[in-house]
Structure formats: C-alpha cells, structure tokens
C-alpha cells in the first residue's frame, strides 16, 4: 500500500470535498481546471523566482516590493532560496521530497531568507488572488517544516504577499508554538489518514460543484446540493 502523505493544499482540498480531493490529488483521475487566475499565479511565481535569483526585472509593474527586497537582502549576507521543497516523516524528522515511502508532510516555500547566523528566517508565500484571506495554519506548517530541517532556527517570520495589493500579512513562530498547532490538527490528520487507508471519500456537495469542479463522474457535478 502507498504511503499516506499530505500537505496544506491537500488538507484544504479534503476539507472542501473528500471525493474531489481523492479524484484530483490522489487517484489523479481529473486535473484542476485552468483559469486566468491560475495561469497568472504560475507566471508570477516564475517572475519572482528569477527576480530574486539573478535580478531579472519583473515584467509587470507594481509587483516587485518583496521579490526586489529579497534580491537586495542576498547582497547583504542573507542566504536566499526560492521554490524550496521540504518534507518530513511522521516522526518529525527531515526527509527528501521524493522519499515516497517515508515523507509524511510536504511544504513548498516560495522564498526563504536565513540570516548569516542561521538563527532567524523569513519565509514567503506569494498570493496572486483578488481577496486577502490569510490562512495561518499554512504559515504555521511552513514554520514547522523549517524548524525540522533547520533545528538551529530560533524564530521564523512567515508572510503572505498579495501581489495585486502590494501588501503582506506576517506571523512569527517559535518552536514552542508548534505544540498548540499539532494539538489542533492531529485529530483531523488522523481522520484523513484513515480515509486514505480505507479509500473512503464521500462527496460534499456545495455550490462549487456547479461550475468549479473537474470531477465529471460525481453525481453532484454540475448540480451541487440542489
């Protein structure tokens, strides 16, 4: 049997609709529908990565606030990494992203800055949507996997940067903050693991079924809960 693993996006998708999560994320019978917002998000991530890595100018005006600042931070002694893929096993030990039989949780960090002493870090998640809707669980989980891979870290500053608004929302975490996070999340992750073990993924019909779900085999596709 394949190893159970999850990420913030998988947890979010499971909450929204277990069946859609299974069909798209696990069985991969269907793909997410392309949209202008998704295409713009991919374009922005690519532009930001190049801006930070080698100073390539952003091709769109007004979106360079943090990508440009991170490029400058590199010049001042910070270790900067972009598009970072991190994973840990169920014992909260670091492992490789592609350790398929070992990785339990995976997280992507769009940009990471670590100070010269290696004790403080700033992690960014680029957001390209129109609505400012911070999800602090994701920022907490990013901090957790960074503490696992960099045990010398004393503090992680995390931030969502909304490119369309040129604004950010930040949250700071220390290793001791992780206890509260897992006390809240573990019961839900255990239910998610049991669903994986038994392949039990019931549909959860909502208005999103009508136009925004790619799972055409579902009885609620195009109808929702009507």
MARZAMAR-759485 format. One line per 2 residues: number of its first residue (from 1); their letters; for each residue x, y, z of N, C-alpha, C. Coordinates in pm, 1 decimal, decimal comma, padded with zeros to 6 digits, m for minus. Example, Ala and Ser with C-alpha at 12.3 -4.5 7.8 and 13.67 -1.06 7.14 Angstrom:
# MARZAMAR-759485
1> as> 01319,0:m00569,0:00780,0:01230,0:m00450,0:00780,0:01320,0:m00330,0:00780,0 ~ 01285,0:m00225,0:00708,0:01367,0:m00106,0:00714,0:01290,0:00003,0:00787,0 .
END
This chain:
# MARZAMAR-759485
1> xx> 00083,8:m00120,2:00000,0:00000,0:00000,0:00000,0:00087,2:00125,2:00000,0 ~ 00044,8:00225,7:m00074,9:00121,0:00350,1:m00082,1:00122,8:00418,7:00053,9 .
3> xx> 00224,3:00501,4:00073,6:00240,8:00572,8:00199,7:00146,5:00693,0:00205,7 ~ 00078,6:00710,2:00319,2:m00005,9:00828,7:00337,8:00082,3:00951,3:00355,9 .
5> xx> 00051,7:01054,4:00281,1:00121,0:01181,9:00297,0:00022,7:01293,4:00268,3 ~ 00056,7:01410,7:00316,7:m00034,1:01522,6:00299,2:00044,0:01653,7:00291,6 .
7> xx> m00027,3:01757,2:00257,9:00027,6:01892,2:00250,9:m00084,8:01986,7:00291,5 ~ m00052,1:02114,4:00302,5:m00156,7:02210,4:00335,5:m00265,4:02210,5:00228,8 .
9> xx> m00226,5:02210,3:00101,6:m00326,4:02215,5:m00005,5:m00412,8:02090,0:m00005,5 ~ m00354,6:01973,6:00024,2:m00434,4:01851,4:00030,6:m00532,2:01854,2:00147,1 .
11> xx> m00487,1:01904,4:00260,5:m00577,0:01916,8:00374,5:m00692,3:02011,5:00342,1 ~ m00660,8:02122,6:00279,2:m00763,5:02218,7:00242,0:m00863,0:02157,5:00143,1 .
13> xx> m00811,9:02082,9:00045,7:m00899,8:02018,1:m00051,8:m00985,2:01909,5:00012,3 ~ m00927,2:01834,8:00107,1:m01002,7:01730,8:00178,4:m01116,5:01793,8:00258,2 .
15> xx> m01090,5:01905,8:00321,6:m01195,7:01974,0:00395,9:m01308,8:02019,0:00303,9 ~ m01272,2:02068,4:00185,7:m01372,9:02120,8:00093,8:m01460,9:02009,5:00037,8 .
17> xx> m01399,5:01898,7:m00003,3:m01475,3:01784,4:m00056,9:m01383,8:01662,7:m00063,0 ~ m01406,5:01563,2:00022,3:m01321,8:01443,8:00021,9:m01314,9:01375,4:m00114,6 .
19> xx> m01428,5:01364,8:m00183,3:m01427,6:01295,8:m00312,8:m01343,8:01370,8:m00415,7 ~ m01359,5:01500,6:m00423,1:m01280,2:01579,2:m00517,8:m01131,7:01567,5:m00484,8 .
21> xx> m01098,7:01573,0:m00356,0:m00960,1:01555,4:m00312,2:m00904,7:01421,8:m00360,6 ~ m00982,2:01316,6:m00344,0:m00935,2:01184,1:m00387,5:m00915,2:01180,0:m00538,9 .
23> xx> m01013,3:01224,3:m00613,8:m01008,2:01212,4:m00759,9:m00898,0:01298,3:m00821,5 ~ m00871,6:01415,9:m00762,2:m00773,2:01508,5:m00818,9:m00634,3:01487,5:m00759,7 .
25> xx> m00624,5:01478,7:m00626,2:m00494,5:01476,9:m00559,3:m00432,9:01338,5:m00547,3 ~ m00516,1:01235,8:m00531,1:m00463,4:01101,4:m00503,1:m00472,7:01011,1:m00625,6 .
27> xx> m00594,2:00985,0:m00672,8:m00610,2:00897,3:m00789,5:m00565,4:00965,7:m00917,7 ~ m00571,2:01098,2:m00918,1:m00532,1:01180,2:m01034,2:m00612,3:01142,0:m01159,3 .
29> xx> m00740,7:01114,2:m01137,7:m00830,7:01086,9:m01248,7:m00873,8:01213,5:m01321,1 ~ m00861,8:01325,6:m01251,9:m00900,3:01454,0:m01308,8:m00794,3:01558,5:m01272,0 .
31> xx> m00786,1:01663,5:m01352,3:m00691,7:01772,7:m01326,6:m00767,0:01899,2:m01291,8 ~ m00699,6:01984,5:m01214,4:m00756,4:02115,7:m01185,5:m00780,9:02189,8:m01316,4 .
33> xx> m00891,9:02261,7:m01321,2:m00923,5:02337,6:m01441,6:m00836,3:02462,3:m01450,1 ~ m00780,1:02485,7:m01568,9:m00703,1:02607,6:m01589,4:m00795,5:02729,3:m01583,3 .
35> xx> m00743,3:02835,6:m01532,2:m00819,5:02960,4:m01524,3:m00720,8:03074,8:m01538,7 ~ m00768,2:03193,9:m01575,9:m00677,7:03308,7:m01583,9:m00603,8:03332,5:m01452,1 .
37> xx> m00671,7:03311,7:m01339,3:m00608,3:03333,7:m01209,4:m00495,6:03233,9:m01186,1 ~ m00517,7:03106,9:m01223,1:m00414,5:03004,7:m01205,1:m00295,2:03031,4:m01295,7 .
39> xx> m00321,8:03070,0:m01419,4:m00213,3:03098,2:m01512,4:m00131,9:03218,8:m01466,2 ~ m00199,5:03321,8:m01414,9:m00128,8:03438,8:m01364,7:m00045,8:03402,0:m01242,1 .
41> xx> m00099,6:03315,8:m01155,4:m00024,1:03272,6:m01038,5:00104,8:03203,1:m01077,2 ~ 00098,2:03114,7:m01175,0:00219,1:03045,5:m01221,3:00319,3:03143,3:m01281,8 .
43> xx> 00268,2:03241,6:m01356,6:00356,2:03341,7:m01418,9:00425,6:03425,7:m01312,3 ~ 00350,8:03466,7:m01210,0:00410,6:03549,6:m01105,4:00518,3:03473,0:m01029,6 .
45> xx> 00491,6:03346,4:m00995,3:00590,6:03266,0:m00923,9:00720,3:03255,6:m01004,0 ~ 00707,7:03238,3:m01135,2:00826,2:03227,7:m01220,1:00902,4:03360,0:m01224,3 .
47> xx> 00829,4:03469,2:m01239,2:00894,6:03600,2:m01243,7:00963,8:03632,0:m01111,1 ~ 00896,5:03601,9:m00998,9:00953,4:03632,3:m00868,2:01079,8:03550,6:m00843,0 .
49> xx> 01076,6:03422,8:m00882,2:01193,3:03336,9:m00862,2:01313,8:03391,2:m00938,5 ~ 01293,1:03436,3:m01061,5:01402,2:03489,2:m01141,9:01450,5:03623,6:m01087,9 .
51> xx> 01357,8:03704,6:m01038,8:01395,5:03834,7:m00983,6:01485,6:03817,1:m00861,5 ~ 01449,7:03722,6:m00775,5:01525,7:03700,1:m00653,5:01659,3:03633,0:m00684,2 .
53> xx> 01656,9:03535,7:m00777,3:01776,6:03455,9:m00803,7:01886,7:03535,2:m00873,1 ~ 01849,6:03611,4:m00975,1:01955,6:03676,6:m01051,9:01926,9:03822,0:m01087,2 .
55> xx> 01820,3:03878,0:m01027,9:01792,2:04019,5:m01050,1:01715,0:04050,8:m01175,5 ~ 01664,4:03947,1:m01247,6:01586,7:03970,9:m01368,6:01466,9:04060,3:m01336,5 .
57> xx> 01450,1:04173,5:m01405,4:01339,2:04264,3:m01373,4:01203,1:04196,8:m01390,5 ~ 01109,4:04232,3:m01302,6:00972,5:04185,1:m01317,5:00912,8:04247,9:m01442,6 .
59> xx> 00838,8:04169,5:m01518,8:00783,3:04220,5:m01643,9:00651,0:04292,8:m01624,4 ~ 00597,5:04292,2:m01502,7:00475,3:04365,7:m01473,7:00503,7:04467,4:m01364,0 .
61> xx> 00449,7:04585,3:m01380,2:00476,8:04693,8:m01285,0:00397,8:04673,8:m01156,0 ~ 00455,1:04720,9:m01044,8:00382,6:04723,3:m00919,2:00386,5:04596,9:m00836,9 .
63> xx> 00463,4:04494,8:m00879,1:00463,6:04367,2:m00807,2:00600,8:04333,2:m00749,9 ~ 00690,6:04429,9:m00743,6:00830,2:04399,7:m00712,6:00868,9:04427,8:m00567,2 .
65> xx> 00771,1:04457,3:m00482,9:00803,0:04501,9:m00346,9:00892,1:04402,2:m00272,8 ~ 00846,6:04279,2:m00256,1:00926,2:04182,5:m00180,7:01025,6:04103,6:m00265,5 .
67> xx> 00990,5:04064,2:m00389,2:01095,2:03999,1:m00470,7:01219,9:04085,0:m00485,2 ~ 01200,9:04214,5:m00508,1:01316,3:04303,8:m00519,4:01391,4:04317,7:m00388,2 .
69> xx> 01319,1:04325,9:m00276,2:01383,5:04338,0:m00145,7:01465,3:04214,4:m00112,5 ~ 01413,7:04096,6:m00148,1:01487,3:03973,8:m00120,5:01615,3:03966,2:m00202,9 .
71> xx> 01609,9:04015,5:m00324,4:01730,8:04019,7:m00405,2:01835,3:04109,1:m00339,1 ~ 01789,9:04219,2:m00281,4:01882,6:04309,3:m00210,6:01936,3:04244,7:m00083,3 .
73> xx> 01853,8:04167,6:m00014,1:01897,0:04101,0:00108,5:02011,2:04003,0:00080,1 ~ 02007,9:03939,7:m00036,3:02117,1:03849,3:m00073,8:02249,1:03925,4:m00078,1 .
75> xx> 02242,7:04047,1:m00127,4:02365,1:04127,1:m00136,3:02417,5:04166,0:00002,5 ~ 02331,5:04154,0:00104,1:02368,5:04193,3:00240,3:02391,2:04073,2:00332,6 .
77> xx> 02421,8:03959,0:00273,6:02464,2:03845,8:00353,9:02359,2:03743,5:00389,5 ~ 02234,9:03763,1:00348,3:02132,2:03663,4:00374,8:02143,2:03548,4:00274,5 .
79> xx> 02115,1:03428,1:00322,4:02108,0:03311,4:00234,4:01965,8:03303,8:00180,8 ~ 01949,4:03319,8:00050,4:01817,4:03325,2:m00011,1:01795,6:03202,2:m00098,1 .
81> xx> 01680,9:03137,2:m00079,7:01643,5:03021,2:m00160,8:01503,1:03043,0:m00214,8 ~ 01480,7:03003,3:m00339,3:01347,3:03016,5:m00397,7:01293,7:02878,9:m00436,9 .
83> xx> 01158,7:02870,1:m00438,7:01088,9:02747,8:m00479,7:01145,0:02626,5:m00405,0 ~ 01147,2:02636,5:m00274,9:01205,0:02532,2:m00190,2:01101,4:02423,8:m00161,8 .
85> xx> 01140,2:02296,4:m00177,0:01053,6:02181,9:m00149,2:01107,4:02108,0:m00026,8 ~ 01027,1:02103,4:00079,8:01069,3:02042,5:00204,7:00970,1:01935,7:00248,7 .
87> xx> 01021,9:01831,7:00314,4:00935,9:01724,3:00362,9:00987,8:01672,8:00496,1 ~ 00897,0:01613,0:00572,8:00936,9:01547,6:00697,9:00857,0:01418,6:00712,4 .
89> xx> 00910,3:01323,9:00792,7:00839,4:01198,1:00812,2:00745,5:01210,0:00932,8 ~ 00677,2:01100,8:00963,6:00577,2:01103,0:01070,0:00638,4:01118,1:01208,1 .
91> xx> 00769,8:01102,8:01218,6:00839,7:01124,1:01344,7:00902,6:01262,8:01353,3 ~ 00861,9:01350,2:01261,0:00908,7:01488,0:01257,4:01060,2:01494,6:01236,3 .
93> xx> 01106,6:01406,8:01146,7:01245,7:01407,8:01105,9:01253,0:01450,3:00959,5 ~ 01358,6:01522,3:00920,5:01367,6:01566,7:00781,4:01386,4:01451,1:00685,2 .
95> xx> 01328,2:01463,7:00567,9:01348,0:01364,5:00463,0:01335,4:01434,6:00328,7 ~ 01362,0:01362,2:00221,9:01356,7:01419,7:00088,8:01215,1:01431,1:00036,1 .
97> xx> 01192,9:01527,3:m00050,4:01061,4:01548,8:m00111,6:01013,8:01422,8:m00183,5 ~ 01107,3:01352,5:m00246,3:01071,7:01233,5:m00324,1:01099,0:01102,1:m00250,1 .
99> xx> 01108,9:01108,3:m00120,0:01114,9:00986,0:m00039,3:00972,0:00932,8:m00025,4 ~ 00924,9:00868,3:m00132,8:00783,0:00832,9:m00142,6:00735,5:00741,3:m00030,2 .
101> xx> 00822,2:00657,4:00021,5:00782,9:00564,1:00126,6:00809,0:00617,6:00267,1 ~ 00853,0:00741,7:00274,5:00889,9:00797,9:00404,8:00823,9:00932,1:00432,5 .
103> xx> 00814,8:01017,9:00332,3:00761,3:01152,6:00352,9:00616,6:01146,2:00400,0 ~ 00588,2:01219,9:00504,5:00453,8:01226,5:00564,1:00389,3:01362,2:00538,1 .
105> xx> 00467,5:01469,2:00549,0:00417,3:01602,7:00522,8:00512,5:01675,4:00429,1 ~ 00455,5:01748,2:00332,8:00535,1:01824,7:00237,7:00489,3:01970,0:00236,4 .
107> xx> 00584,1:02060,5:00217,6:00552,4:02203,0:00208,7:00645,9:02269,5:00110,2 ~ 00591,3:02361,5:00031,7:00671,3:02441,6:m00059,4:00684,5:02582,4:m00002,6 .
109> xx> 00805,0:02636,5:m00011,9:00831,9:02772,6:00033,7:00871,7:02854,0:m00089,0 ~ 00793,0:02954,9:m00120,6:00820,2:03032,2:m00242,2:00951,8:03107,5:m00233,8 .
111> xx> 00983,1:03160,4:m00117,0:01111,6:03228,4:m00097,9:01149,1:03221,1:00049,7 ~ 01276,0:03191,4:00075,6:01325,1:03179,4:00212,2:01453,1:03260,3:00228,4 .
113> xx> 01455,7:03341,8:00332,9:01576,0:03418,8:00367,4:01620,5:03378,4:00507,0 ~ 01747,3:03338,6:00520,5:01803,3:03299,8:00650,0:01921,0:03391,2:00680,0 .
115> xx> 01923,7:03444,9:00802,0:02031,9:03537,3:00835,9:02165,9:03464,7:00845,0 ~ 02272,4:03542,7:00850,1:02406,7:03485,2:00846,0:02437,1:03390,9:00959,4 .
117> xx> 02372,1:03408,3:01074,9:02394,6:03320,3:01189,2:02308,4:03194,6:01184,3 ~ 02211,7:03192,0:01093,4:02125,6:03074,9:01080,9:02023,9:03059,3:01191,9 .
119> xx> 01995,9:03166,9:01264,4:01903,8:03156,7:01378,2:01765,1:03213,8:01349,2 ~ 01756,1:03297,3:01245,8:01628,9:03360,2:01212,5:01603,2:03347,2:01062,9 .
121> xx> 01475,9:03325,3:01028,7:01440,7:03307,2:00887,8:01312,9:03383,8:00856,3 ~ 01299,4:03420,5:00728,8:01176,5:03480,6:00677,5:01131,3:03397,0:00558,7 .
123> xx> 01008,2:03346,9:00565,4:00954,8:03260,4:00460,1:00833,6:03328,7:00396,2 ~ 00832,6:03331,7:00263,0:00725,4:03399,2:00190,0:00641,8:03300,5:00109,6 .
125> xx> 00512,6:03331,0:00105,2:00419,9:03260,3:00017,7:00352,5:03365,5:m00069,0 ~ 00373,4:03355,1:m00200,8:00314,8:03453,3:m00291,9:00167,4:03422,5:m00314,0 .
127> xx> 00084,3:03523,1:m00302,6:m00058,2:03511,4:m00330,0:m00094,4:03607,4:m00442,1 ~ m00167,9:03556,4:m00540,4:m00198,9:03638,5:m00657,7:m00348,9:03659,5:m00675,6 .
129> xx> m00427,9:03614,3:m00579,6:m00572,2:03631,2:m00590,5:m00617,7:03772,3:m00556,4 ~ m00745,6:03798,4:m00580,1:m00801,0:03931,2:m00555,4:m00834,9:03953,1:m00408,6 .
131> xx> m00867,4:03844,8:m00336,8:m00912,6:03858,1:m00198,6:m00798,3:03832,3:m00100,7 ~ m00786,7:03914,9:m00000,3:m00688,7:03894,8:00105,6:m00751,8:03807,0:00212,9 .
133> xx> m00706,7:03683,7:00219,7:m00767,8:03585,6:00309,9:m00657,6:03499,3:00371,1 ~ m00590,7:03548,6:00475,2:m00478,3:03474,0:00532,0:m00521,7:03343,5:00598,7 .
135> xx> m00443,4:03239,3:00577,4:m00468,6:03108,4:00637,7:m00346,3:03074,9:00723,4 ~ m00358,7:03103,7:00851,0:m00242,5:03096,5:00938,9:m00195,4:02954,0:00963,7 .
137> xx> m00281,3:02856,1:00945,3:m00236,3:02717,0:00957,5:m00124,2:02687,9:00858,9 ~ m00137,5:02738,1:00737,3:m00033,5:02715,3:00637,8:00098,5:02777,7:00680,5 .
139> xx> 00092,7:02899,0:00734,4:00214,8:02963,8:00780,4:00276,5:02886,4:00896,7 ~ 00193,3:02835,4:00986,0:00243,1:02755,1:01098,1:00312,1:02629,1:01048,7 .
141> xx> 00251,3:02562,5:00951,1:00308,9:02438,7:00898,0:00440,2:02465,1:00825,1 ~ 00448,0:02577,7:00756,0:00574,1:02615,5:00693,1:00682,7:02630,6:00798,8 .
143> xx> 00648,1:02695,5:00909,3:00744,6:02712,3:01018,0:00787,9:02577,8:01073,9 ~ 00692,0:02486,1:01090,6:00725,4:02355,8:01146,8:00828,4:02281,6:01062,6 .
145> xx> 00806,2:02276,8:00932,5:00899,3:02201,8:00848,5:01034,8:02270,9:00841,0 ~ 01036,0:02402,9:00855,6:01164,2:02474,7:00860,9:01238,2:02445,3:00990,9 .
147> xx> 01167,4:02437,6:01101,7:01231,9:02401,6:01228,8:01289,6:02260,1:01222,8 ~ 01222,3:02172,0:01150,6:01271,0:02033,7:01136,6:01399,1:02030,0:01054,1 .
149> xx> 01401,8:02102,6:00943,6:01518,4:02099,9:00854,8:01631,8:02190,4:00903,5 ~ 01597,2:02287,8:00985,5:01698,5:02381,0:01036,6:01681,9:02392,6:01187,9 .
151> xx> 01722,5:02291,0:01263,9:01698,9:02291,6:01410,0:01768,5:02405,2:01483,2 ~ 01861,0:02473,3:01417,6:01928,3:02586,8:01481,4:01841,0:02712,5:01480,9 .
153> xx> 01731,8:02711,4:01404,2:01645,2:02828,8:01398,3:01577,0:02853,6:01533,1 ~ 01577,7:02978,4:01574,7:01510,5:03019,7:01697,5:01373,8:03080,9:01669,1 .
155> xx> 01357,6:03133,0:01547,1:01234,6:03205,0:01514,4:01217,8:03208,6:01362,8 ~ 01093,6:03191,1:01319,4:01063,0:03200,7:01176,7:00954,4:03306,3:01157,5 .
157> xx> 00984,6:03404,1:01073,2:00886,4:03504,5:01035,0:00826,6:03460,0:00902,0 ~ 00697,5:03442,5:00898,2:00631,0:03397,5:00776,0:00543,3:03509,3:00722,1 .
159> xx> 00521,6:03507,4:00591,1:00441,8:03615,2:00531,9:00370,7:03568,6:00406,6 ~ 00246,2:03609,1:00394,4:00176,5:03606,5:00266,6:00198,7:03742,0:00201,1 .
161> xx> 00233,2:03740,1:00072,5:00243,9:03865,7:m00002,1:00141,7:03863,1:m00115,2 ~ 00041,5:03951,4:m00106,7:m00060,2:03960,7:m00210,5:m00012,1:04056,6:m00317,9 .
163> xx> 00026,0:04001,3:m00431,5:00088,6:04082,7:m00536,1:m00007,2:04186,8:m00592,2 ~ m00135,2:04154,3:m00603,7:m00228,7:04250,4:m00662,8:m00254,1:04369,9:m00571,7 .
165> xx> m00226,6:04353,8:m00442,3:m00249,5:04462,0:m00347,4:m00119,1:04521,4:m00295,0 ~ m00006,9:04459,1:m00331,5:00124,7:04500,5:m00282,2:00124,5:04513,9:m00130,4 .
167> xx> 00066,9:04412,0:m00066,0:00059,4:04413,8:00079,7:00091,1:04275,3:00134,6 ~ 00129,9:04270,2:00259,8:00165,5:04143,6:00319,9:00101,5:04130,7:00458,0 .
169> xx> 00082,3:04006,6:00498,4:00038,0:03974,8:00634,5:00138,8:03876,1:00690,7 ~ 00193,0:03908,9:00807,9:00303,1:03831,0:00863,1:00263,7:03768,3:00996,3 .
171> xx> 00329,5:03658,2:01027,7:00313,4:03591,8:01157,2:00447,5:03531,8:01195,2 ~ 00480,5:03539,1:01322,3:00608,9:03491,5:01372,1:00588,6:03371,3:01462,9 .
173> xx> 00674,6:03269,3:01445,3:00661,6:03145,5:01522,2:00795,7:03105,1:01582,4 ~ 00785,9:03045,1:01699,5:00899,8:02983,3:01765,9:00870,7:02834,8:01781,9 .
175> xx> 00972,6:02752,0:01804,3:00948,1:02606,6:01813,5:00840,0:02568,4:01914,4 ~ 00831,1:02638,3:02025,0:00731,3:02603,2:02126,1:00587,9:02626,6:02078,9 .
177> xx> 00570,0:02708,6:01976,8:00435,4:02734,9:01924,2:00377,5:02614,7:01851,3 ~ 00461,4:02519,4:01814,3:00416,0:02407,0:01734,4:00328,6:02309,7:01814,1 .
179> xx> 00343,3:02308,9:01945,8:00263,3:02216,8:02028,8:00114,6:02244,5:02011,1 ~ 00076,7:02369,2:02016,2:m00063,2:02408,0:02000,9:m00114,7:02374,6:01860,7 .
181> xx> m00031,2:02394,2:01761,5:m00070,1:02363,3:01623,6:m00108,5:02216,4:01609,1 ~ m00023,2:02127,4:01660,3:m00048,6:01984,4:01640,3:m00161,2:01932,8:01728,4 .
183> xx> m00181,8:01993,9:01843,8:m00295,3:01955,5:01927,3:m00426,3:01979,4:01852,5 ~ m00429,8:02083,0:01772,1:m00549,3:02113,9:01693,3:m00559,9:02027,4:01567,7 .
185> xx> m00446,7:02006,1:01499,8:m00451,5:01941,3:01369,2:m00454,1:01788,4:01371,9 ~ m00388,2:01725,8:01467,9:m00368,1:01581,7:01460,5:m00496,5:01499,5:01453,3 .
187> xx> m00602,4:01532,5:01528,8:m00725,0:01453,5:01512,1:m00776,1:01453,9:01368,3 ~ m00767,8:01568,8:01302,6:m00813,2:01578,5:01163,7:m00719,3:01504,0:01069,2 .
189> xx> m00589,8:01512,3:01093,3:m00495,7:01439,3:01008,3:m00513,6:01289,3:01024,8 ~ m00543,4:01244,5:01144,9:m00569,5:01101,3:01167,4:m00693,2:01055,2:01091,3 .
191> xx> m00796,8:01137,5:01086,2:m00915,7:01102,9:01008,1:m00882,8:01098,7:00859,3 ~ m00800,2:01190,5:00816,9:m00756,8:01193,4:00676,5:m00676,6:01068,2:00642,9 .
193> xx> m00590,6:01024,1:00734,8:m00511,9:00902,1:00714,1:m00601,2:00779,5:00708,9 ~ m00703,5:00776,0:00792,1:m00796,5:00662,5:00791,5:m00876,1:00659,5:00661,6 .
195> xx> m00914,9:00774,8:00611,6:m00983,7:00781,4:00482,9:m00894,4:00724,8:00371,9 ~ m00765,4:00756,1:00379,2:m00669,8:00704,4:00281,4:m00657,5:00552,4:00292,8 .
197> xx> m00650,7:00503,0:00415,8:m00634,7:00358,9:00438,6:m00754,3:00280,1:00386,6 ~ m00873,6:00334,0:00402,7:m00996,0:00263,1:00365,0:m01054,6:00309,7:00231,9 .
199> xx> m00990,1:00406,1:00168,0:m01040,0:00467,4:00043,8:m01185,1:00511,1:00061,9 ~ m01208,8:00587,0:00166,3:m01342,7:00635,9:00196,6:m01346,1:00787,0:00177,6 .
201> xx> m01401,7:00828,5:00064,0:m01402,5:00970,9:00029,4:m01540,3:01011,4:m00022,3 ~ m01634,2:01036,5:00066,5:m01769,0:01074,4:00022,1:m01771,5:01214,8:m00037,5 .
203> xx> m01863,0:01239,7:m00130,1:m01875,3:01374,6:m00185,8:m01934,4:01470,9:m00083,1 ~ m01903,8:01596,6:m00100,6:m01955,9:01702,1:m00013,7:m02011,6:01812,5:m00103,6 .
205> xx> m02136,3:01795,9:m00146,6:m02191,7:01888,3:m00247,0:m02208,2:02030,9:m00194,2 ~ m02163,4:02125,9:m00276,5:m02179,3:02268,5:m00248,5:m02206,3:02339,6:m00380,7 .
207> xx> m02218,7:02468,9:m00373,5:m02237,8:02546,6:m00495,6:m02119,8:02540,2:m00590,1 ~ m02001,0:02505,1:m00538,8:m01883,0:02495,3:m00624,2:m01894,0:02381,7:m00725,5 .
209> xx> m01979,3:02283,4:m00697,4:m01994,9:02169,4:m00788,9:m02050,2:02213,1:m00924,0 ~ m02122,3:02322,8:m00925,2:m02194,4:02361,5:m01046,1:m02099,7:02403,7:m01158,3 .
211> xx> m01996,0:02481,1:m01123,0:m01908,6:02534,1:m01228,2:m01760,4:02512,2:m01203,7 ~ m01721,2:02475,5:m01081,3:m01579,6:02482,1:m01047,0:m01518,7:02349,2:m01005,0 .
213> xx> m01579,8:02239,7:m01043,1:m01523,2:02109,1:m01008,8:m01498,5:02028,9:m01135,5 ~ m01377,8:01971,2:m01150,3:m01346,6:01895,8:m01271,4:m01393,5:01749,7:m01266,5 .
215> xx> m01447,8:01702,3:m01153,2:m01480,9:01560,4:m01137,0:m01617,0:01532,5:m01199,9 ~ m01614,8:01508,4:m01329,1:m01740,3:01490,9:m01403,5:m01811,3:01360,4:m01369,2 .
217> xx> m01741,1:01265,3:m01307,0:m01803,6:01137,9:m01272,0:m01887,2:01146,1:m01143,9 ~ m01877,5:01255,2:m01073,3:m01950,5:01270,1:m00946,9:m02098,2:01296,6:m00972,3 .
219> xx> m02182,7:01239,4:m00888,8:m02327,4:01255,6:m00905,0:m02372,8:01398,4:m00887,0 ~ m02289,5:01480,2:m00821,1:m02328,0:01619,4:m00796,0:m02265,8:01717,6:m00893,4 .
221> xx> m02188,2:01666,4:m00988,6:m02122,1:01755,5:m01083,4:m02224,8:01832,5:m01164,3 ~ m02207,4:01964,1:m01168,2:m02298,9:02049,7:m01242,6:m02429,2:02078,1:m01171,4 .
223> xx> m02450,3:02016,2:m01055,0:m02577,5:02033,1:m00982,5:m02557,7:02084,5:m00840,7 ~ m02451,1:02043,3:m00774,9:m02432,7:02077,8:m00635,8:m02532,6:02006,2:m00547,4 .
225> xx> m02577,5:02072,4:m00444,1:m02668,0:02007,6:m00348,2:m02813,9:02025,3:m00383,8 ~ m02841,5:02077,4:m00502,7:m02980,9:02101,6:m00542,4:m03053,1:01969,2:m00566,0 .
END
